[in-house]
Structure formats: structure tokens, C-alpha cells
Amino acid sequence: MPDTKPSAFPSLTLPSASTDQYIVIPSGGTASKITLAGLQQSLGAGYRNASTAAVAAGYAVDTYVAGSAVTVPAGSWKAGTSYNCQFDMTKTAAGTAAAVITVRMGTLGTTGDASITTFTFAAGTAAADTGIFEVMVSFRSVGAGTSAVIDGWAKLLHGLTTTGLSNNTTNLALPAPAASSGFNSTTQTIIGISFNGGASFSGTCVGVKSYVLL
């Protein structure tokens, strides 16, 4: 059989990630199959999400951050899995409460999902400000009952010092790293965050980027 350049082969159209497609792999003379989702999981693949438009939701009450929800196949969580979310927030001069970020897991991708752990920043002040928040969590363990535990940290880098989004003494705010109580991770398929700027807070989020590495 003559050699063929790769460029001469026909293009392969990959199926949708939502389709239960199989890849057949010869193994010792026997053909075996694996789903695309299973192959992703075995390779430690990533899943991601992002916002598609700015959200001027106000955030004066606990509000799910659009674009922060990352969906993975049920049962995929494992020790060492990590979740990261980065988003901006611009506030008006209104609002002086302490901002709270809640990490949520469930099957809804809304504030109806269970609160797993929270990060509370130093109180804000009555000054307009813009900042970038980042949340990173890792799974210490997974399983049923109360076997699963995550730990993580959050940070805020903002334009003002001692005013605005947080009255910390520098423009870098770091709540204490936190570990969650035990929870059941076997049925959760979505991880994401909600943001609560507190009473009178008026904020706009332009962009959100999030991902999970299994």
C-alpha cells in the first residue's frame, strides 16, 4: 500500500459532546469501545464555560454568575479535580456591605444548587470601583454521604485602596482559604458560583471565564 500524506485523508467531523458516541479501539485483537465522555475523563480532560454578554444584574442579592457554571458527566469528580472562575465586577458608589462568593454544586446551575463553601471579603465603601475576582477550588476527596470535601481560595484585585469593592489596606483582597464540610458528590453535575454584593450594591459584570480540570 503506497504511503499517503495526512493532507490527503478526508476530514473527520466530530460528534456533538452531548451525543453518546463511541470510539472503537483494537486491543489484543479484540475491538473495545469507549464513549467520548469516558475518554475525556480518563485523560483528565477539561470542561469550560464563559459568559456571552455583560450582565448588569445589580448583585444586591445573591445572584448566580452567568458563565460560571461548568457541567461534567455524573460521577466524574475525583480527588485532585480543580475548578477555576474569573470574573470582573464594576460597582457604583452605592453599596458598603461585604461581598460574598458562594461555591455551589448541583444539577441546576442556579442559586437553587447547594452551597458548598463561601468566601467573604472585607466590607466595601461608598465609592465606584472596578475589580477582578478569581476563585479556585480543589477536591480533596469525593464520594457519597459526607465523603466529598473541597478546599479553595478567592482573591480580588481592584483599582482602589481602602475603598470601593473592599476596604482592605491594599488593592489585593484575600479572604482566608477555606475547606468545606463533607457533602455527597455522586449526583452533582454542575459547579459554579454566586455573588452577593449586599444591600444597595449596584454592579455590572462584563466577562466570566470558568473551567474544570478532572
C-alpha positions as CSV (number, residue, x, y, z in Angstrom):
1,M,0.0,0.0,0.0
2,P,1.6,3.3,-1.1
3,D,2.3,6.0,1.5
4,T,-0.4,8.7,1.8
5,K,0.1,12.2,3.0
6,P,-2.1,13.2,6.0
7,S,-3.4,16.1,4.0
8,A,-4.9,13.6,1.5
9,F,-7.1,12.0,4.1
10,P,-10.7,13.2,4.3
11,S,-11.7,15.4,7.2
12,L,-13.3,13.9,10.3
13,T,-16.4,15.6,11.7
14,L,-16.5,15.0,15.4
15,P,-19.9,14.4,17.0
16,S,-21.5,16.7,19.5
17,A,-20.4,16.4,23.1
18,S,-24.0,15.8,24.1
19,T,-24.2,12.8,21.8
20,D,-23.4,9.4,23.3
21,Q,-20.8,8.4,20.7
22,Y,-18.3,5.6,20.9
23,I,-14.7,5.2,19.8
24,V,-13.6,1.7,18.9
25,I,-10.1,0.8,19.8
26,P,-8.5,-2.5,18.8
27,S,-6.9,-4.2,21.9
28,G,-5.1,-7.5,21.6
29,G,-7.1,-8.5,18.6
30,T,-10.4,-7.5,20.3
31,A,-12.3,-4.3,19.5
32,S,-13.2,-2.4,22.6
33,K,-15.3,0.8,22.8
34,I,-15.3,3.9,25.0
35,T,-17.6,6.9,25.0
36,L,-16.2,10.3,24.1
37,A,-17.1,11.5,27.6
38,G,-15.3,8.5,29.1
39,L,-12.2,9.2,27.0
40,Q,-12.2,12.8,28.2
41,Q,-12.5,11.7,31.8
42,S,-9.7,9.1,31.6
43,L,-7.4,11.7,30.0
44,G,-8.1,14.2,32.7
45,A,-9.8,16.5,30.2
46,G,-11.2,19.9,30.9
47,Y,-14.7,21.4,30.7
48,R,-15.3,25.1,30.4
49,N,-17.8,27.8,30.2
50,A,-17.9,31.6,29.7
51,S,-20.3,34.5,29.6
52,T,-21.7,35.6,26.3
53,A,-22.8,39.1,27.3
54,A,-22.4,41.7,30.0
55,V,-24.7,41.3,33.0
56,A,-25.9,44.4,34.8
57,A,-27.8,42.3,37.4
58,G,-27.1,44.6,40.3
59,Y,-25.9,41.8,42.6
60,A,-27.5,43.4,45.7
61,V,-28.8,39.9,46.5
62,D,-27.2,36.5,46.0
63,T,-27.0,36.1,42.2
64,Y,-25.7,33.2,40.1
65,V,-22.8,34.4,38.0
66,A,-23.7,33.7,34.3
67,G,-20.9,31.7,32.7
68,S,-19.5,30.3,35.9
69,A,-21.5,27.0,35.7
70,V,-19.4,24.1,34.4
71,T,-21.2,20.8,33.6
72,V,-19.4,17.5,33.7
73,P,-20.7,13.9,33.4
74,A,-22.2,12.5,36.5
75,G,-19.6,10.7,38.7
76,S,-16.6,12.4,37.1
77,W,-15.4,14.3,40.2
78,K,-12.3,12.8,41.7
79,A,-9.6,13.8,44.2
80,G,-7.5,16.4,42.6
81,T,-10.2,17.8,40.3
82,S,-10.0,21.6,40.2
83,Y,-12.4,24.4,39.4
84,N,-11.4,28.0,38.5
85,C,-13.6,31.0,37.8
86,Q,-12.5,34.6,36.9
87,F,-14.9,37.5,36.5
88,D,-14.9,41.3,36.6
89,M,-17.2,43.5,38.6
90,T,-17.7,47.2,38.4
91,K,-19.7,48.8,41.2
92,T,-21.3,52.3,41.5
93,A,-20.8,54.4,44.6
94,A,-23.8,52.5,46.1
95,G,-23.3,49.6,48.5
96,T,-21.0,49.2,51.5
97,A,-21.6,45.6,52.6
98,A,-19.0,42.7,52.5
99,A,-19.1,40.9,49.2
100,V,-19.7,37.1,49.4
101,I,-18.9,34.5,46.8
102,T,-20.6,31.1,47.2
103,V,-19.3,27.9,45.5
104,R,-22.4,25.9,44.5
105,M,-22.8,22.3,43.3
106,G,-25.9,20.6,42.0
107,T,-27.8,19.9,38.8
108,L,-29.5,23.3,38.2
109,G,-26.8,25.9,37.6
110,T,-28.7,28.4,39.7
111,T,-28.8,29.6,43.3
112,G,-31.0,26.5,43.9
113,D,-27.9,24.4,43.9
114,A,-26.3,23.6,47.3
115,S,-23.8,26.0,48.9
116,I,-20.6,24.1,49.4
117,T,-18.3,26.8,50.7
118,T,-18.2,30.6,50.9
119,F,-15.6,33.4,50.7
120,T,-16.4,36.7,52.5
121,F,-14.4,39.8,51.6
122,A,-13.8,42.9,53.7
123,A,-16.6,45.4,53.6
124,G,-16.9,47.7,50.7
125,T,-17.3,51.5,50.8
126,A,-19.4,54.1,49.0
127,A,-17.0,54.6,46.1
128,A,-17.2,53.4,42.5
129,D,-14.6,50.8,41.7
130,T,-13.7,48.0,39.2
131,G,-12.0,44.7,40.1
132,I,-11.2,41.2,39.0
133,F,-12.3,38.3,41.2
134,E,-10.8,34.8,41.0
135,V,-12.0,31.6,42.7
136,M,-10.0,28.4,42.7
137,V,-11.2,25.2,44.5
138,S,-9.8,21.6,44.5
139,F,-11.4,18.4,45.5
140,R,-9.7,16.7,48.5
141,S,-12.0,13.7,48.3
142,V,-15.2,12.6,46.6
143,G,-18.0,10.1,47.3
144,A,-21.4,9.5,48.8
145,G,-22.8,10.7,52.2
146,T,-20.3,13.3,53.6
147,S,-17.2,11.8,51.9
148,A,-16.6,14.7,49.5
149,V,-14.6,17.8,50.6
150,I,-13.3,20.8,48.6
151,D,-10.8,23.4,49.7
152,G,-10.0,26.7,48.0
153,W,-9.3,30.4,48.0
154,A,-10.6,33.6,46.4
155,K,-9.0,36.9,45.6
156,L,-9.9,40.4,44.4
157,L,-7.6,42.7,42.6
158,H,-9.3,46.1,42.3
159,G,-8.4,49.7,41.4
160,L,-8.8,51.4,44.7
161,T,-7.0,51.1,48.1
162,T,-9.1,51.0,51.3
163,T,-12.2,52.0,49.3
164,G,-14.6,50.7,46.7
165,L,-15.2,46.9,46.3
166,S,-13.3,46.2,49.6
167,N,-11.8,48.4,52.3
168,N,-8.7,46.2,52.6
169,T,-5.4,48.1,53.1
170,T,-4.1,47.2,49.6
171,N,-5.9,46.7,46.3
172,L,-5.5,42.9,46.7
173,A,-8.1,41.3,48.9
174,L,-7.6,37.7,50.1
175,P,-10.3,36.1,52.3
176,A,-8.9,33.2,54.4
177,P,-8.7,30.0,52.4
178,A,-11.5,27.6,53.4
179,A,-12.3,23.9,53.4
180,S,-15.9,22.8,53.0
181,S,-17.9,20.5,55.2
182,G,-18.4,17.0,53.8
183,F,-21.0,16.5,51.1
184,N,-22.3,14.0,48.6
185,S,-20.6,14.4,45.2
186,T,-22.0,11.4,43.4
187,T,-25.1,13.1,41.9
188,Q,-23.7,16.6,41.3
189,T,-23.0,17.5,37.7
190,I,-22.6,21.3,37.8
191,I,-20.2,23.5,39.8
192,G,-20.4,27.3,39.7
193,I,-20.6,30.4,41.9
194,S,-23.0,33.1,43.1
195,F,-22.1,36.6,44.0
196,N,-23.8,38.8,46.7
197,G,-22.6,42.4,46.9
198,G,-25.1,43.1,49.7
199,A,-27.8,45.7,50.2
200,S,-27.8,48.6,47.7
201,F,-24.9,47.2,45.8
202,S,-25.1,48.0,42.1
203,G,-22.7,46.1,39.9
204,T,-22.1,45.1,36.3
205,C,-20.1,42.0,35.1
206,V,-18.7,42.2,31.6
207,G,-16.9,38.8,31.3
208,V,-16.7,35.4,33.0
209,K,-14.3,32.6,32.3
210,S,-14.5,29.2,34.1
211,Y,-13.2,25.7,33.7
212,V,-12.9,22.3,35.4
213,L,-9.8,20.1,35.1
214,L,-10.6,16.5,36.2
